[in-house]
Amino acid sequence: MSSELNADPGRPASDHRKQPRRRGAALNAAIFQATLDELAESGYAKLSMERVAERARAGKASLYRRWPTRAELALDAVRHAMPDPLTPPDTGSLRGDLLASMRFAATTLAGPAGEALRGLISELLRDRPQALAQYSQGTWERIMLAIARRAADRGEIDPSAVTPRRLEVGQALLRQHFLIKGTPIPDEVIVEIVDEVLIPLLHAGAPVSQPHRKPR
């Protein structure tokens, strides 16, 4: 039988099984990339450890040792796709940095990582909600903190305005738009979040402390 009849039209044209084996960090990177590629091609619902292992040229058993479930593998692949929180964009202004980081987040959500997140939310909310809460391991919050601290050093904002809740708002609004309206996220939405929400919040100074009230 010819190779054309044996070919799987849903698989890559090149035979990835002939690629050299990788180990350690290189193997993990290949597995994460294979996971994202599978998500891009087939979606989270059809993601399987077998297909990822084949694409990454890795043993299925080694995948299960590292990631007992496909949800955990997809979570790590999403984290791998995120930017390094230690090197957030530096455009020279608070607004520029916020726009750059939010646009990168929107691009990430429009790709395989967003596809994984959409599928993970329904699965993990049902089975393991605590895992979903940790999916980003605070990556975006650390990026926003670095941006805010840099703005404070430039004298653009008061350091007292930088609070954990304010740092969460931008990404929360972006995720809400993603989950309800899908992708791509229009750039005007990003600009509105930055100009109408984030910049006013970070220019507002320290939040007013509310007096403690005893429960009735």
C-alpha positions in Angstrom: 0.0 0.0 0.0 1.3 3.5 -0.9 2.5 5.9 1.8 -0.3 8.3 0.6 -3.0 5.7 1.6 -1.3 5.2 5.0 -0.9 8.9 5.7 -3.1 10.5 8.4 -4.4 13.8 7.0 -4.8 15.2 10.5 -1.1 14.7 11.3 2.0 16.8 10.3 3.4 16.1 6.9 6.9 15.4 8.2 7.7 12.3 10.2 8.6 13.7 13.6 9.5 10.2 14.8 12.8 10.5 12.9 13.9 13.6 14.8 16.6 13.2 17.4 15.5 12.5 21.0 15.6 15.3 23.5 16.0 15.2 27.3 15.5 17.5 30.3 14.5 21.0 29.5 14.6 20.5 25.8 12.2 17.5 26.0 9.9 19.5 28.3 9.9 22.4 25.8 9.1 19.9 22.9 6.3 18.4 24.9 4.8 21.8 25.7 5.1 22.9 22.0 3.5 19.6 21.0 0.6 20.2 23.4 0.0 23.7 22.1 0.2 22.4 18.5 -2.4 19.7 19.3 -4.6 22.3 20.9 -4.3 24.5 17.8 -5.2 21.6 15.5 -7.8 19.7 17.4 -8.9 21.7 20.5 -8.9 20.7 24.1 -11.7 18.2 23.8 -9.6 16.0 21.5 -6.3 16.5 23.3 -4.7 13.2 24.2 -1.5 12.2 25.9 -0.9 9.7 23.2 -0.9 12.3 20.4 1.2 14.7 22.4 3.8 11.9 23.1 3.9 11.0 19.4 4.3 14.5 18.2 7.0 15.3 20.8 8.8 12.0 20.3 8.5 11.1 23.9 7.4 8.0 25.7 3.8 8.1 26.9 4.8 6.7 30.2 7.2 9.6 30.8 4.4 12.0 30.1 2.2 10.3 32.7 5.0 10.4 35.3 5.3 14.2 34.9 1.6 15.0 34.2 -0.9 12.4 35.5 -3.8 14.1 33.6 -4.1 16.0 30.4 -5.4 19.0 32.4 -2.1 19.3 34.3 -0.2 19.0 31.0 -2.3 21.7 29.4 -1.9 23.9 32.4 1.9 23.7 32.3 1.9 24.2 28.5 -0.2 27.4 29.0 2.3 28.6 31.7 5.2 27.8 29.3 3.6 30.0 26.7 3.3 33.0 29.0 6.0 35.7 29.1 8.8 35.9 31.7 7.3 37.9 34.6 10.8 39.2 35.3 11.1 41.0 31.9 7.8 42.8 31.3 7.6 45.3 28.4 9.4 48.6 29.0 8.1 51.3 26.7 9.1 54.2 28.9 5.6 55.0 30.2 2.9 53.4 32.3 0.3 53.6 29.6 2.7 52.1 27.0 3.7 49.3 29.3 0.1 48.4 30.2 -1.0 48.4 26.5 1.9 46.2 25.5 1.3 43.7 28.3 -2.5 43.6 27.7 -2.0 43.2 23.9 0.4 40.3 24.5 -2.2 38.7 26.8 -4.9 39.1 24.2 -2.7 37.5 21.5 -2.0 34.6 23.9 -5.7 34.1 24.6 -6.3 34.1 20.8 -3.9 31.2 20.3 -3.6 27.5 21.5 -3.1 28.7 25.1 -6.6 30.3 25.0 -8.1 27.2 23.5 -6.6 25.2 26.4 -7.9 27.7 28.9 -11.4 27.5 27.6 -11.5 23.8 27.8 -9.7 23.7 31.2 -12.2 26.0 32.8 -15.2 23.7 32.3 -13.2 20.6 33.2 -11.4 22.0 36.3 -14.4 23.9 37.7 -16.2 20.6 37.9 -13.3 18.4 39.1 -10.5 20.5 40.5 -11.3 24.2 41.0 -8.2 24.7 43.1 -6.0 23.8 40.2 -7.7 26.4 38.0 -7.1 29.1 40.5 -3.3 28.4 40.2 -3.2 28.0 36.4 -1.0 31.1 35.9 0.8 30.9 39.2 0.5 34.6 39.5 2.4 35.3 36.3 0.3 38.2 35.1 0.1 39.7 38.6 3.9 39.7 38.8 4.1 41.4 35.4 1.6 44.1 36.5 3.5 44.6 39.7 6.8 45.1 37.9 5.1 47.6 35.5 3.5 49.5 38.4 6.8 49.6 40.4 8.6 50.9 37.3 6.0 53.6 36.9 6.4 54.5 40.6 10.1 54.8 40.2 9.6 57.2 37.2 7.3 59.3 39.4 4.2 58.5 37.3 2.2 57.1 40.2 2.2 56.9 44.0 3.5 53.6 45.3 0.6 53.4 47.7 -1.7 53.0 44.7 -0.2 49.6 43.9 -2.5 47.0 45.6 -3.0 43.3 44.7 -6.6 43.9 43.8 -5.9 46.7 41.4 -3.2 44.6 39.7 -5.8 41.9 39.1 -8.4 44.1 37.4 -7.0 44.3 33.9 -6.5 40.6 33.3 -9.8 39.8 35.0 -11.6 42.1 32.5 -9.6 40.7 29.6 -10.5 37.1 30.6 -14.1 38.0 31.1 -14.3 39.4 27.5 -12.5 36.3 26.2 -14.8 33.8 28.0 -18.1 35.6 27.0 -17.3 37.1 23.6 -14.3 35.0 22.4 -11.4 36.1 20.3 -9.8 38.0 18.8 -10.2 40.7 21.5 -10.6 44.0 19.7 -7.8 46.5 20.4 -10.3 49.1 21.3 -11.3 46.9 24.3 -7.7 46.8 25.4 -7.3 50.6 25.1 -10.6 51.1 27.1 -9.5 48.8 29.9 -6.2 50.6 30.1 -7.5 54.2 29.8 -10.8 53.9 31.6 -9.9 51.4 34.4 -6.2 50.7 35.0 -4.7 54.2 34.7 -7.4 55.9 36.8 -7.0 53.2 39.4 -3.2 53.5 39.6 -3.4 57.3 39.6 -6.0 57.3 42.4 -3.5 57.0 45.2 -3.9 54.8 48.3 -7.3 53.2 48.8 -9.4 54.7 51.6 -9.4 52.4 54.6 -12.9 51.4 55.7 -13.7 51.2 59.4 -14.0 47.7 60.7 -17.6 46.7 61.3 -18.6 43.9 63.6 -21.0 41.4 62.1 -24.6 41.8 63.2 
